[in-house]
Amino acid sequence: MRILALIPGGIGNQIYFFPTLETLKDKYPNGMIDVMVEPQSKSAYRVCKNVNSVITFDYQDRNGLADYLNILGVIRDQDYDAAISYGVPWSVQLVLWLNGIPIRISESQEKSWLISHPIPPSEQEYLPQKYHHSLEGLNIDKPCPKVKINVPQKDIDWAEAEQQRLNLKEGYVVIHSTTDTYPQKSWSEIITNIQEKQPELPIVLIQNSEIEDQWIEQIMSRNSNIKVTFPSDVGKLAAIIAGANLVLSTESSSLALALAVETYTIALCPSSVSKQILPSADDNFIIVESPTDKLADIEPKTVLEKMFQA
């Protein structure tokens, strides 16, 4: 069995798709499973053992004829038996049809010439479960497994060395956010309160290429004894999160990784997406919803209440 899964979205979306890949691999242990994702999401598969190859395609770009002809050729070379897609443009669905892939599974209210096996849409469902429904198109009826990842040993070694460098001997709190998702002033208030109540607990800010130095510097100027780490890939970020006592985050990638490694997590998110990122029963995961669907409107005291009442 040769299967192509087309999953737009960020790293968090890819990690939430891992349970579906796990079930596919269990069903077809000798099959070939490829994924087609946006370029910035390719790194998610550093911590996934259930795919053969990762194809990149920018679903959001204004792709021209040459782009579609190129991806048409890439797909045709593999002679896939089935394709699973979620939220891809109709033009990509057309490419799958032109390739003659017999089983084309996608969210749709009804069967069409582009979609041979429609899956009824479910907007507010927990994402791993939502993705897992696609396997009905392959007559696979199994429970959705938990989100799991496989962190390379060299990334675990890096995290252990980083913990020594930052003198993180007895646990720490990880904060992963950006100034455009939650105000820096609010984060500073949260950090100050944590340090007052638990001065012995180090606070570690995650920095990556998307987080400006100025944002980090502003928080450090307001709060003393802040530590900063720069995990260069998803595996290293997962390893740092796995060693933490607590994660406070607005970022889907770190929230998905924290869920996978079972680190206690407080997620700041709009109410419109809370049901998509939280399983129905998980004692390690607490969501603080915005009353207005804007993260900036979450009061720091609300976050702190959730944290210290848990």
C-alpha positions as CSV (number, residue, x, y, z in Angstrom):
1,M,0.0,0.0,0.0
2,R,1.4,3.4,-1.0
3,I,-0.3,6.3,0.8
4,L,0.2,10.1,0.5
5,A,-1.1,12.4,3.3
6,L,-1.5,16.1,2.5
7,I,-1.6,18.2,5.7
8,P,-1.4,22.0,5.4
9,G,-0.6,24.0,8.5
10,G,2.1,24.4,11.0
11,I,4.2,22.1,13.0
12,G,1.4,21.6,15.6
13,N,-0.9,20.4,12.9
14,Q,1.6,17.8,11.8
15,I,2.2,16.5,15.3
16,Y,-1.6,16.2,15.8
17,F,-1.6,14.0,12.6
18,F,1.0,11.6,14.1
19,P,-1.7,9.3,15.6
20,T,-3.2,8.8,12.2
21,L,0.2,7.9,10.8
22,E,0.8,5.5,13.7
23,T,-2.4,3.6,12.9
24,L,-1.6,3.5,9.2
25,K,1.8,2.1,10.0
26,D,0.3,-0.6,12.2
27,K,-2.2,-1.5,9.5
28,Y,0.4,-1.5,6.7
29,P,3.8,-2.2,8.3
30,N,5.4,-2.9,4.9
31,G,3.6,0.0,3.1
32,M,5.0,3.3,2.0
33,I,3.6,6.4,3.7
34,D,4.6,9.9,2.5
35,V,3.4,13.3,3.6
36,M,3.2,16.6,1.7
37,V,3.5,19.6,3.9
38,E,4.4,23.2,3.8
39,P,8.2,23.9,3.8
40,Q,8.2,25.5,7.3
41,S,6.5,22.3,8.7
42,K,8.9,19.7,7.4
43,S,11.0,19.8,10.5
44,A,8.1,18.2,12.5
45,Y,9.0,14.8,11.0
46,R,12.3,14.9,12.8
47,V,10.3,13.3,15.7
48,C,8.2,10.9,13.7
49,K,9.2,7.4,12.7
50,N,6.2,6.5,10.7
51,V,6.8,8.2,7.3
52,N,9.1,7.2,4.5
53,S,9.6,10.7,2.9
54,V,8.4,14.3,3.3
55,I,7.5,16.3,0.2
56,T,7.2,20.1,0.5
57,F,4.6,22.3,-1.2
58,D,3.4,25.7,-0.2
59,Y,-0.3,25.4,-0.1
60,Q,-0.7,29.1,0.8
61,D,1.4,30.5,-2.1
62,R,0.0,31.8,-5.4
63,N,1.2,28.7,-7.2
64,G,1.5,28.9,-11.0
65,L,1.1,26.2,-13.7
66,A,4.8,25.2,-13.4
67,D,4.4,24.6,-9.6
68,Y,1.4,22.3,-10.2
69,L,3.1,20.5,-13.1
70,N,6.1,19.9,-10.8
71,I,4.1,18.4,-8.0
72,L,2.0,16.4,-10.5
73,G,5.2,14.7,-11.6
74,V,6.5,14.1,-8.1
75,I,3.2,12.4,-7.1
76,R,3.0,10.4,-10.4
77,D,6.5,9.0,-9.9
78,Q,5.3,7.2,-6.7
79,D,2.1,5.6,-8.0
80,Y,0.1,6.1,-4.8
81,D,-2.9,3.8,-4.0
82,A,-4.5,6.3,-1.7
83,A,-4.3,10.0,-0.7
84,I,-5.6,11.6,2.5
85,S,-6.0,15.4,2.5
86,Y,-7.4,18.0,4.9
87,G,-8.0,21.6,3.9
88,V,-6.1,21.6,0.6
89,P,-7.2,23.8,-2.3
90,W,-9.3,22.3,-5.0
91,S,-6.4,22.7,-7.4
92,V,-4.4,20.2,-5.3
93,Q,-7.4,17.9,-5.3
94,L,-7.4,18.1,-9.1
95,V,-3.7,17.1,-9.2
96,L,-4.6,14.0,-7.1
97,W,-7.4,13.1,-9.6
98,L,-5.2,13.7,-12.6
99,N,-2.7,11.3,-11.2
100,G,-5.3,8.6,-11.1
101,I,-5.0,7.9,-7.4
102,P,-8.0,5.5,-6.9
103,I,-8.8,6.3,-3.2
104,R,-9.0,10.1,-2.5
105,I,-10.1,10.8,1.0
106,S,-10.9,14.3,2.2
107,E,-13.3,16.3,4.3
108,S,-16.5,16.9,2.3
109,Q,-20.3,16.7,2.7
110,E,-20.7,14.4,-0.3
111,K,-18.8,12.3,-2.8
112,S,-17.6,14.1,-5.9
113,W,-15.4,13.4,-9.0
114,L,-12.4,14.9,-7.0
115,I,-13.1,13.1,-3.7
116,S,-13.9,9.4,-3.9
117,H,-14.3,8.9,-0.1
118,P,-15.7,12.0,1.7
119,I,-15.4,12.4,5.4
120,P,-18.0,14.7,7.0
121,P,-16.4,18.0,8.3
122,S,-16.0,18.5,12.0
123,E,-14.7,21.9,12.8
124,Q,-14.6,21.8,16.6
125,E,-13.3,18.3,17.2
126,Y,-10.0,17.4,18.8
127,L,-7.6,17.6,15.9
128,P,-6.0,14.1,16.3
129,Q,-9.4,12.5,16.4
130,K,-10.6,14.6,13.5
131,Y,-7.6,13.5,11.4
132,H,-8.1,9.9,12.5
133,H,-11.6,9.8,11.0
134,S,-10.0,9.9,7.6
135,L,-9.1,6.2,8.0
136,E,-12.7,5.3,7.6
137,G,-12.0,5.8,3.9
138,L,-9.6,2.8,4.1
139,N,-12.1,0.7,6.2
140,I,-9.8,1.1,9.3
141,D,-11.9,1.1,12.5
142,K,-9.5,1.5,15.4
143,P,-9.3,4.0,18.3
144,C,-7.2,7.1,17.9
145,P,-4.0,6.6,19.8
146,K,-2.3,9.2,22.0
147,V,0.0,11.8,20.4
148,K,3.5,10.4,20.6
149,I,6.9,11.5,19.2
150,N,10.3,9.9,18.9
151,V,13.0,12.3,19.9
152,P,16.5,11.5,18.5
153,Q,19.1,10.7,21.2
154,K,21.3,13.5,20.0
155,D,18.6,16.0,20.7
156,I,18.1,14.5,24.2
157,D,21.9,14.8,24.7
158,W,21.8,18.5,23.6
159,A,19.0,19.2,26.1
160,E,20.9,17.6,28.9
161,A,23.9,19.8,28.0
162,E,21.7,22.9,27.8
163,Q,20.2,22.2,31.2
164,Q,23.7,22.0,32.6
165,R,24.7,25.2,30.8
166,L,21.7,27.0,32.3
167,N,22.2,25.5,35.7
168,L,18.7,23.8,35.7
169,K,19.3,21.3,38.4
170,E,15.9,20.8,39.9
171,G,13.3,21.6,37.3
172,Y,12.2,24.8,35.5
173,V,9.3,26.5,33.8
174,V,9.3,26.9,30.0
175,I,7.6,30.0,28.4
176,H,7.1,29.9,24.6
177,S,5.3,32.9,23.1
178,T,5.8,35.9,20.9
179,T,4.9,39.6,21.3
180,D,2.2,39.4,18.6
181,T,0.3,36.5,20.3
182,Y,0.4,37.7,24.0
183,P,1.7,41.1,25.3
184,Q,5.1,41.2,26.7
185,K,3.9,43.3,29.6
186,S,1.4,40.6,30.6
187,W,4.2,37.9,30.4
188,S,6.4,40.1,32.7
189,E,3.6,40.3,35.2
190,I,3.2,36.5,35.2
191,I,6.9,35.9,35.5
192,T,7.2,38.4,38.4
193,N,4.5,36.7,40.3
194,I,5.9,33.2,39.7
195,Q,9.4,34.4,40.9
196,E,7.8,35.9,44.0
197,K,6.0,32.7,44.9
198,Q,8.6,30.2,43.8
199,P,12.0,32.1,43.6
200,E,13.9,28.8,43.4
201,L,12.2,27.7,40.2
202,P,14.1,28.9,37.1
203,I,12.1,30.4,34.2
204,V,13.4,29.6,30.6
205,L,12.3,31.5,27.6
206,I,12.2,29.7,24.2
207,Q,13.8,31.7,21.4
208,N,13.8,30.7,17.8
209,S,14.1,32.4,14.4
210,E,10.5,33.8,14.7
211,I,11.1,35.5,18.0
212,E,12.8,38.8,17.9
213,D,15.8,39.6,20.2
214,Q,14.0,42.8,21.3
215,W,11.1,40.8,22.7
216,I,13.5,38.6,24.8
217,E,15.5,41.6,25.9
218,Q,12.4,43.5,27.0
219,I,11.3,40.7,29.3
220,M,14.8,40.2,30.7
221,S,15.0,43.9,31.5
222,R,11.8,43.7,33.5
223,N,12.5,40.4,35.2
224,S,15.8,39.2,36.8
225,N,17.2,35.6,36.6
226,I,15.6,34.7,33.3
227,K,17.3,32.1,31.2
228,V,17.1,31.8,27.4
229,T,17.5,28.7,25.2
230,F,17.5,28.5,21.4
231,P,16.5,24.9,20.3
232,S,17.4,24.9,16.6
233,D,14.8,22.2,15.7
234,V,11.7,20.4,16.9
235,G,13.6,17.5,18.5
236,K,15.6,19.8,20.7
237,L,12.5,21.8,21.6
238,A,10.7,18.6,22.5
239,A,13.6,17.5,24.7
240,I,13.8,20.8,26.6
241,I,10.0,20.7,27.1
242,A,10.2,17.1,28.4
243,G,12.5,18.1,31.2
244,A,10.4,21.0,32.4
245,N,8.0,21.1,35.4
246,L,5.6,23.3,33.6
247,V,5.0,24.8,30.1
248,L,3.2,28.1,29.6
249,S,2.6,28.8,25.9
250,T,0.6,30.3,23.2
251,E,2.4,28.5,20.4
252,S,0.9,25.4,18.8
253,S,4.2,23.6,18.2
254,S,5.2,23.7,21.9
255,L,1.7,22.8,23.0
256,A,1.5,19.8,20.8
257,L,5.0,18.7,21.9
258,A,4.1,19.1,25.6
259,L,1.1,17.0,25.0
260,A,3.2,14.3,23.4
261,V,5.9,14.2,26.2
262,E,3.2,14.6,28.9
263,T,4.6,17.8,30.5
264,Y,2.2,19.7,32.6
265,T,1.0,22.6,30.4
266,I,-1.1,25.8,30.7
267,A,-2.2,26.8,27.2
268,L,-3.3,30.3,26.4
269,C,-5.6,30.2,23.4
270,P,-8.7,31.6,21.8
271,S,-11.9,29.8,22.8
272,S,-12.5,29.0,19.1
273,V,-9.6,26.5,19.0
274,S,-9.5,25.2,22.6
275,K,-11.4,22.0,21.8
276,Q,-9.1,21.3,18.9
277,I,-5.9,21.1,20.9
278,L,-7.1,19.5,24.2
279,P,-8.2,15.9,24.5
280,S,-11.4,15.3,26.5
281,A,-9.6,14.1,29.6
282,D,-6.0,15.0,30.3
283,D,-4.8,16.0,33.8
284,N,-1.6,17.4,32.4
285,F,-3.2,20.1,30.2
286,I,-5.1,23.2,31.3
287,I,-6.5,25.8,28.9
288,V,-6.9,29.5,29.7
289,E,-9.4,30.8,27.1
290,S,-9.7,34.4,26.0
291,P,-13.2,35.8,26.8
292,T,-13.1,37.7,23.5
293,D,-11.2,35.2,21.4
294,K,-8.2,37.7,21.5
295,L,-5.2,36.4,23.5
296,A,-4.3,39.9,24.6
297,D,-7.5,40.0,26.6
298,I,-6.4,37.2,28.9
299,E,-5.6,38.8,32.3
300,P,-2.3,37.6,33.9
301,K,-4.2,37.0,37.1
302,T,-6.4,34.5,35.3
303,V,-3.3,32.6,34.2
304,L,-1.8,32.7,37.7
305,E,-5.0,31.5,39.3
306,K,-5.0,28.5,37.0
307,M,-1.4,27.8,37.7
308,F,-1.5,27.9,41.5
309,Q,-4.9,26.3,41.9
310,A,-3.9,23.3,39.9
